[in-house]
Amino acid sequence: MRSLTWKLVLAFLLVSLISVVLVALLVSQRTRSEFDRFLSARDRDVLISALSDYYAANNSWENVGPALAESPPLSFYIRGAVLLDADGVVVLANRGYTAGQRVPAGPLSAATPVKVNGQVVGWTLLLASADSPPRPGDDFSPETDFLQRIAWATVASAAVAGLLALLLGGLLARTLTQPLRELTAATKAMAAGQFDQRVSVRSRDEIGELAASFNQMNADLAQASQARKQMTADLAHDLRTPLTILRGYMEGLQGGRLQGSANLYGIMFGEVVHLQRLVEDLRTLSLTDAGELLLNRRTVDPRALLERTGLAYIVQAEQQGTALRIEAPESLPSIYVDTDRMTQVLNNLVSNALRHTQRGEIVLSATAVDAAVQMTVSDTGIGIEAADLPFIFNRFYSTDKARQRSANEASGLGLAIAKAIVEAHGGSLTVASSPGQGTVFTMTLALAGA
């Protein structure tokens, strides 16, 4: 059962049913007992009259029990009474009294006399309670006694049912609040900077889903914290390297140890360009994170985008002996994108493919799939290890753990920016690769007007 709502509904229904059944059973049992007593007390006059007639007819109490047993009403009535002779000796025993027993004066004073021709020939001791006979001087009314006992039976049944409901409610409350208390404690620990908190997932209902979501959030926060630290270290590395180079050359020029030359100035200019590109990439990422990346969208032919990118890199591909082909039908439906931003994405993917494909080919293709267009950049290069694939779009992530930047290497944010731009268009960017066989980047974008 996965829904907390249904669990609560069924729990309350169970408590209600148990309470109703318990009250019904207790009240029914008590009512039957009290009703029997009520009938016996109500019909004592009938019993007294029958006993008087019996004694008048037989002039003794001999065989009075079998005689009464032959009449079902009298047999029923005598169950709540004890018959004594004129001297107070038990003739017909019942409820703790034995035949031949002499009843003390106390209980005898509460007995009802049985008279024949004005003479007391016996006593009938009516038992208003199963435990004890009525006390002398009691204002005994069968109706009042019956109603009082039924009321007490109802109160007792309600009390027992309420106690059971309280126990079940406490158990249910503990079941519900235990994971919430664990979540509260884990949340406080997280607020103190401890991101290694985990809570137990005990169910599959909403609270279980909350606990699972908390664990996932905690894992994501821990990963994000580690990524932030790594990004800070990588950013410091990427900033320090060109700054160190620039400072060294400038100190050499200032101290006269180096002489200015076109080659030297070209190196310094390249480092400045690298710094400028890094700052611009960071700015682009910050805009996408904040959802403020401005997109100048218009309807574009996907094949035209691929051809534009292919023309920009065809010369470089020929120089390193790599074939660059475009495979896209003329009848592709249009997409609604920012041309400059999508060109930036394709440029990044093609430049990465050229960097890792010294021989072989690079294919830029596009196909229509349902209400979207898929554009792919595939190569036959060195590929990407399976362990690196899940992190390939992370910022500053490099498959080369030594991170030795070459002269023409970008900032290390290109794939992260490419993915952010595609997602800002409502699309997706995925990668598939096999080491030694090549890599395929697939970009999926919705059709114009979709």
Residue, then its C-alpha position, 0 to 999 in steps of 0.5 A: m500500500r503506497s498511499l498514506t491517505w489510504k493508510l489513514v483512512l483504513a486505520f481510522l476505519l479499523v479503529s471505528l469498526i473495532s470500537v463499534v463491534l466491541v461496544a455492540l458485544l459488551v452492551s449486548q451481553r450486558t443487556r441480555s443479562e440485565f434484561d433477564r434480571f429485569l424480567s425476574a424483578r418485574d414479574r415477582d408478583v406473578l411468582i409470589s402468586a404462583l407460590s401461594d397457590y402451590y402451597a395452598a394446594n399442597n400445604s407444603w413446599e415439597n417438590v416445588g422445584p419440579a412443579l415450577a420447572e414445568s411452567p417455562p415462565l415460572s422456571f424463568y422467574i425463579r432463576g433470580a429468587v431463593l425460596l425459604d420456608a416460614d422459618g427462613v430455611v432454604v427450600l429452593a436454592n439459587r445463586g450461592y444459597t444451598a437447600g437446608q441453609r438457614v438465612p440470617a436475619g439481615p437478608l431475611s428482612a429484605a425477603t418478600p413474604v408468601k402468604v396463604n389466608g393471611q398467614v406467612v408460609g414462606w419467603t421469597l428472596l429476590l436477587a437484584s444482583a448476581d453478586s448479592p441480594p438487595r439490601p434492606g431499605d433499598d428503594f428497589s425498582p426493576e425498571t430503574d435498576f435495569l436502566q442504570r445497569i445498561a447505562w453502566a454497561t454502555v459507559a464501560s464499553a465506550a471506555v474500553a473502546g476509547l482505550l483501544a482506539l487510543l492505543l491504536g492511535g498512539l501506535l499509528a502516530r508513532t509509526l507516522t512520526q518516527p520517520l518524521r523525527e529522523l528527517t528532522a534530525a537529519t535536516k538539522a545535521m545538514a543545516a550544520g554542514q553534515f551532508d552524509q545524513r541518510v534516513s531509513v525508508r520504511s514504507r512506499d507511501e508518501i512518507g517513504e517517498l519523502a525519505a527517499s527524496f531526502n536521501q536523493m537530495n542529500a546525495d545530490l547536495a553532497q555531490a554538488s558540494q564536491a563539484r563546487k570544491q572541484m570547480t573552484a580548484d579547477l577554476a583557480h588552476d585555469l586562471r593561475t596558468p595564464l596569469t603566471i605565464l603573463r606575469g613571467y613574460m611581463e617581468g622579463l620584459q620589465g627587467g630587460r631579460l626578454q626582448g619584445s617580439a611578435n612571437l612573444y606578444g602572440i603568446m601573451f595575446g593568446e593567454v589573454v584570449h584564453l582568460q577572456r574566453l574563460v570569463e565569458d564561458l563562466r558568465t554564460l553558465s551563470l546566466t543559464d543557471a539563473g534562467e536569464l540566458l537571452l535567446n534570439r530565436r527564429t525559424v531555422d533550417p537544421r541542414a543550414l546550421l550543419e552546413r554552416t558549421g561544416l564550412a567553418y571546419i572543413v579546412q582544419a579537417e583536411q589539414q589533419g587528414t580527417a573527412l568531414r561529411i554532412e548527411a541531412p535531407e533537404s526536406l527537414p522541418s524547421i526548428y525554432v532556435d537562437t542561431d548563434r547559440m546553436t552554432q556555438v554548440l555545434n562548433n564546440l562538438v565539432s572542435n572536440a571531435l577534430r581534437h580527438t580524431q586525427r584520422g578517420e571521419i566526422v559526420l554531421s547528420a540530422t533526421a526528423v523524429d516525431a515532433a523533433v529533429q535530432m542532430t548528431v555529431s559522430d566521429t571515429g576518434i579515440g572515444i570516451e571511457a565508460a567511467d567518464l561518460p556520466f561526468i562528461f558534461n560536468r564543468f571543468y571535467s577532463t578525461d585527462k586527470a593530469r589536466q595539461r592544457s595544450a595551446n589550442e585547448a578551450s576552457g574546459l566548460g564547452l560541453a557544460i555550456a553546450k548542454a545548458i544552451v540546448e536545455a535552455h531551448g527545451g531540448s536535450l544533449t546526450v552522448a554515446s561512445s566506445p573507446g577506440q571506436g568513436t563518439v556520438f553526440t545527439m542533440t534533440l530539439a522540438l520542431a518550430g511551432a511544436 
